[in-house]
Amino acid sequence: MFIFILVIAIALDFYVYSAISSLAFGNFQVLALSVYWLSVVLTLIGIFKFMQDTRKGIRTMNPSTNLLFGLAFSFIVAKIFYAAFLLGEDVFRALAFAGKSIFLQEEVHYSMRSTFWSWTGIGISAIPFIGMCYGVVVGKYRYTTRTVKLKFNNLPSAFHGFRIVQFSDAHLGSFDSIAGLRKGIQSILDAKPDVILFTGDLVNNLASEAEPYIEEFQKLKAPHGIYSVLGNHDYSDYVRWPSRQLKQENLERLKQIQAKMGFEMLHNRHVILKKENEQIAVAGVENWGKPPFPQFGDLDKALSGIPLSMFTVLMSHDPSHWDVQVKQHPKTVNITLSGHTHGMQFGIDLPFFKWSPVKWKYPKWAGLYEEAGKYLYVNRGFGFIGFPGRAGVWPEITVIELEQREHQ
C-alpha cells in the first residue's frame, strides 16, 4: 500500500510541477517553487515515517507519526484535485487544437495553459487540503452524537423509550491521544444508555493495541449490559503470522481483553433483555462481508431460539450482510446495527446532503435505511485507520431510542 501511495505521489508531483513552475516569474516564482518543494519533502517524510513505524512492529501510533502522515495524505489529496483540474483543461486544449488543425487551413499553435485556470485550481484544491489538515488535528476526536427515534408495532410497552447506544470501529491502534479517547467514552456515557452495543473492529490488527485502553473502557456502564461483535480487522487477517496458532492466540487474547473491558461478545448467539416481565432479543454475528472479507457470521445460529414475534436487534459489522441475508430472513430482525464503512472518514455529511466516495462500494454507508419496515443503521465509526483523521464525516455515537407505535 505504501509503495502504491509513493508512486501516486511521485506521478502527481511531475504533473503538478509543470503547472506551478509556469505560474510565476522572478522572486514570486522562487517562493512558489519553494513552497511546492517543501510539500514534496514533507510528503516523503510522512510516508517513510509511517512505513518505518509499521515495519518496526509499532501498532499504536504516536502524535508525530499521525501528524506527518496526515499532512502527507492531505498534500496528496490536494494534488489529486489540482491534477484533475489541470487534466480537464489539458483535454479541452487538446480537443481545441485538434479541431482547429482539421477545420482551419492555416498553421495552428497549441495554446498555453491558462494562468487563471491554474490559479483557480490551486484555490479549489486548497479546500480539501485545509479540511483534511483540520481532520488530522481536530476532526478525528470531534465526536458527534446522533439520536434516531424508531417506532415499532411489536415493541413491548416496557421498552418504550429504551435507549440503545451504539459505537463501532474503534481501531485503537490508530489512537494517539488518551484525552481524545476519553472524550468519546464520555460522549457514550452522556447519552444515558440502557444498553451499549459495539459493532466490531476494536483494533487494527493486534490485540495488544487495546491493552493501553482497558481502564478507559471499563468506565462504560449500562443497566442492561454492554455487548459486542467482531469486525474484519479483529481477526488480524492483515498480519503475516508465523503460524495459525499464534494468530488464534491473538484472537483469544482480544476476546479476553473485551471481557476485561466489560463487553459480552455475541459470537453467533443472542441474549434476552428483560424489563418489567417483558423481553426483547439482542443478537450478534461474527463478521460477514462480501469477498474478500470473511463470512464467519452464522445468522441462523444467532437467531435460533428467538420466537418469531419477539422484537429483535441484530449486530452485524458489515452493512452488506443486511442486503444479502438479513432483510429476507424468515425471522424478522427489526433493526440491524452495522459499521465498517467509516463514511471513508472523508465526505460531505449534512442533514440535507450526504456524499462520500465510499458510496461507490457501499451504497448504504452512513445513517438509517429502511425497507418493508426493517431498519439498518450504519454507524460512521468511533476511530480511524489509514488516513489519521476525519474530514467532514465525524466520529459517531449513535442513540437508537425505541418507541412503541401505539404507546399512550
N, C-alpha and C positions, 0 to 999 in steps of 0.2 A: 504494500500500500504506500509506504513511504517513498519508494523508488518511483512509483507512478506519480505521486504528488510532485516529486522533484522534477521529473520530466515535463509535466504540465507547466510548472513554474518557469523552467528554462525556455520552453517554447513560447510562452506568453511574453516573457521578457524580450525576446528577439523582436516580436511583432510590435509590442508597445513602445520599445525603444526607438524604432524607426519613426514613430509618430511624434514622440516627445522631443526627439533631437531636432526636429524641423519646426517646432513651435516658436522657439525664441532665438534671439540673437544677442551677441555681446555678453555683458555681465549677467543678464537675466537668464540666458541660456546656460551659463555656468551654474547658476543657482538651481535651475530646473533639473539639470542633469545630476547635480549633487544630491538633491532630494530623491531622485529616481534611484541612483545607485545605493543610497542609504537604505531604501526599501528592499533592494535586492539582497544586500548584506544581511539585513535583519530577517528576511525570509529564510535565507540559507541557515543562519544561526538557529532560528526557531525549529526548522525541520531537523537539523542534525542534533540539536539538544534533545528533542523528543525521541529520536531514534536511539541516541546514546543511552538515555534513561531506560528505555524499553529493553534494549539488548542487555543491559546490566541486570535485568530482572526486577527493576523498580516498578511496582504495580500501584503505588499510591503516589500521585503526582504532588509536586511542590509548587508554590506560587510562581516561582521564576520560570519553570518549565511551561506551565499553563499560559503564563503571560506571553512568553516568547513564541510559543507555537500558535497561540491565539492570534497574535499580531501577524505572524506569517500567513495563517489561514485567511485573515482579513485582507491582507495585501493581494493574495491570490484571487480571492473572490472579486475584489475591486478591479483587478486587471482583466478578469473574465468579462465583467460588464463593459469595461472600456474596449476590450478587443472585439466584443460583439458589436459595439457601436461603430468602431472603425471598419469592421468587416462589412457592415451594411453600406457604408459609404463607398468602400472599395468595389463592392459588387455593382453599385449604381454607376460608378465611374467607368468600370469595365464595360457595362452594357451601353453606356452613352458613347464610349469610344468605338465599340463595335458597330453601333447603329450609324454613327457619322461616317465611319470608314466604308460602310456598304452603300449608303444613300447619297453621300456628297462626293462630288467629282474633284475634290481638292485635297491637298495634304492636310491630314488631321493630326493634332498633337494630343497626347494623353494628358488629361487635366491633372493639376496638382491637387493634393488633398486639401480640403477646406480647413483653414485655421479656425474659423468659427465653430465648425462641426467638431473639430478635435477638442477645443476648449469646452464645448458643451458636453462632450463625452466624459471629460475629466470631472466636470461638476456633477454629472449624474452618477458616475461610479464612486464619487465621494460619499454618497448617501449610504449604500450598503457597507462601505468601509467604516464610517462613523458608527453605524448601527451595530456592526459586529464587534468593534472595539468596546462599545458600551456593554454588549452582551458578555464579553470576556471579564470585564471589571465588575459590573453590577448585575447584569441581566440574569446570570446563572443562579443567583440567590434571591431573585425577585419573585418570591412565592406568591401565587395568586390562588385564592380560594373561590371555587365556583360552586354555587348551590343550584341543584336541579330538583324540583318537586314533581313527583310522578304519582298518578292516581291509578289504582288497580281495583278490579271487582273482587278478586279473591284474596285480598289482604285482610288478615284477621284484624278486628277492631282494636285489639290491644296494641297493635303495631302501628296504628295511625300516628304519624309524627316521628316515627323511628328514623334515626339519622345514621346512615351508613357513610363512613368517611373512608375514601379510597385514596391511596397513593401508589405509585408504580415506578419501576425503572430507576432505582436509586443510584446504581453504578458507583458504589462507594470508592472504588479505586481511582476515580477521577477527581474526587474532592480534594481541595487544597486549603480549606478553612473550616475548622471546627465551629467557629462562630456562625458561618454560613449555614452549616447543617443544623445548628440549634434553632435558627430562625424557622426552618422547615418543620422541625419537631414541634415547636411552639405553635405554629400555624395549625397543625393537626389537632393539638390539644385545645386550641381556641375554638375549633369547630364543634366542640362538645359532642363527641361521637358516642353513639350507643354501641357500635361495633366498628372496628378498624379492619380494613381489608387491603392487603398488599398484593399486587398482581404481577410480581416477578421481576427478575434482573436486579437482585440485591447488589451483585458485584459485576465487574467486567469479565474476570476470568478466575481469580483465585479466592478461596475462602478467607485467606489471610487479609484481604483488602477490608473486610468487615470488622476485624478484631479491634481496631482502634475506636470503633464507634458503638461497641456493645452497650456501654453505660448510658450513652445518649438515647438509644432506642429503648432501653429499659424504662425510661421516663414515660413512655406511651402507656396509657391506661384507657380501658373502655369497659363498661358494665357487662357487656355480652362477649368480651374477648377480642383477641387480635388473631387474624387468620392470614395465611399466605399461600402462594403457589410459586412454582419455579418458572423462570423465563429462560430463553435460549442461552443467554450468557452464563447462567448459573451452572450449566453442565460443563463449563470450561472446555468447550469444543475448539476454541480458538488458540489453544496452547498445545505445543508438541510435548506430549508426555512420554517419558521413558517406558512406561508400562500402563496397562489398563488398571492395574491395581492402585497405582498412585493417583490416577485420575478419579477412581471411585472413592478413594480415601479423601480426596479433596471435596467431593460432593457430600460425603458423610459429615465431614467437618463443617461444611456450610449449613447442613441441617442442624447440627449441634449448636452452632452459633445462633441460628434463628430461634431455636428453642430457648437458648440463654437470654435472648433479647425479649422473650415473652411471646413469640409468634408460634401459633399452632399451624403446622403445614397440612394442607388438604391435598394429599397425594393421591389423586383419583378417588376421592371419597367425599363424604358430606358430613355436616353436623346439623343438629336441630337446635334452633334457638327458641327458648320458651319465655313467655311473658304472660302473666295472669291466666295461666292454664291454656294459652293458645300458642301455636307454633308456626315457624317458618323454617325453610331449609336454606343453608348456605353450602354450596358445593364448589369443589375446586379440582382442576385437572392439571396434569403436567403440561409442559409446553406442547402445543400442536400448531404447526405452521405449514404453509406451503413450502415445497422444496426450494432451497436446500436446508430449510430449518427442520429440526427434529419433530417427529409426530409421536411423542410418547403419551400424549393425553388419551385417556380412555373415558369418553363421555358416558357410555352405558354403565360402566362400573361406578363412576362418580354419582350417577343419579339413581342407581339401583336401590330399591327400598323406599324411595320417596313416593308417597301417594300422588297419583296423577293430579289431584285437585290442590295439592299443597303449594302455597306461594314459595317460589324458588329463586334464589340469586346464585349465579354462577361466576366464578373467577376463572378466566382463561387468558393467558398472557397476550396471545396474538389475535387481533381482531378478525383476521381472515377465517379463523375457526368458526365464527358465528355464521358467516355466509355458507360455508361448506357443510357444516354438520348441525350446529346448534338450533338454528331457527326452524328447521324442518323435523326436529326430533319429536317422537311421539309424546314425550313428556314436555309439557310447556315450561320453558325457562322464562320467567317473567322479565328478568334483566340480567344481561351479561356484562361484566366489567373486565375491560382489557387495557392494555398499554402498548408497549413495544415500539410504536412509531416515533415517539418523542416530538411529533409535529416537525421532525427533522431539525428541531432546535433553531429553525430559521423560517420566517414567513411573515405573512400579514394575518393577524388574528383579532379581528374586530367583530363586534356584535352583528354588524350588517354585511361584513365581507371577510371571508377566510380563504387564504391561499398559502400553499407551501409546495415545493417540488415533490414532497413525499406523496402527494395525492396521485401521482402517476403510477406509483406502485401499490399504494393502499388507498383506495377510494374513500374508505371510512378511516380517516386519520386523526380526527380530534372531535370530541364532543359527543352529542347524543344523536342516535339514529333509531328509527322505529319502522317496523314492518309487521302488519297484521297484529298489532297490539303487543308485540315483543320488542324489547328495547336492548340496544347495545350502547354502552358508554365507553369511549376511548379516552383514557387519561393521557395528558400531554407529557407526563413524566416528572419525576422529582429531581433527578440528577441530570448528568450529561456525559457523553462519550464522544471520542473523536474530536470534533470542534469543542474546545474547552469553554463554552459559553452558550448563551441563548440570545437570539436576536429576533424580537417580535413575538416569539412563541415562548412564553414564560413558564417556569416550573409550576406544577399544578397540584393543589389539594382539592379533591372532589367531595362534595357533600351531596349524597342522594337522600332526599327526605321523602319517605314513603307516606302515601295518603290512601285511605280507603275511600273509594269513589262516592259511596252513599253515606259517609260518616256525618252524623249530626253534631 
